[in-house]
Amino acid sequence: MVTAIVLINAQHEKINDVAQALAEMSEFTEVYSVGGSYDLVGIMRVANNEDIATLVTEKMNQVRGIDHTETMIAFKTYSQHDLEGLFSIGME
């Protein structure tokens, strides 16, 4: 499983619509509205890097209102929770 963090700037009047559209995509486990340099932060969990490429370049391009994204791939998770076990169910 690959985890990626997507930082998103959206048109201000479309922030809620963009967040909802992303949250409805199965690849996103969470979408947060945030303060600071970005409007939204999405947590994506997929089987492989190719799935990230498809999501960012194809599926997210269809969401109206996204101005800019920055995608960061997580190398290692530091957590008290077993996220790998939780999110890898059915991803064989």
Secondary structure, DSSP 8 states (H G I E B T S, - for coil): -EEEEEEEEE-GGGHHHHHHHHHTSTTEEEEEE-SSS-SEEEEEEESSHHHHHHIIIIIGGGSTTEEEEEEEE-S----SS-HHHHHTTT--
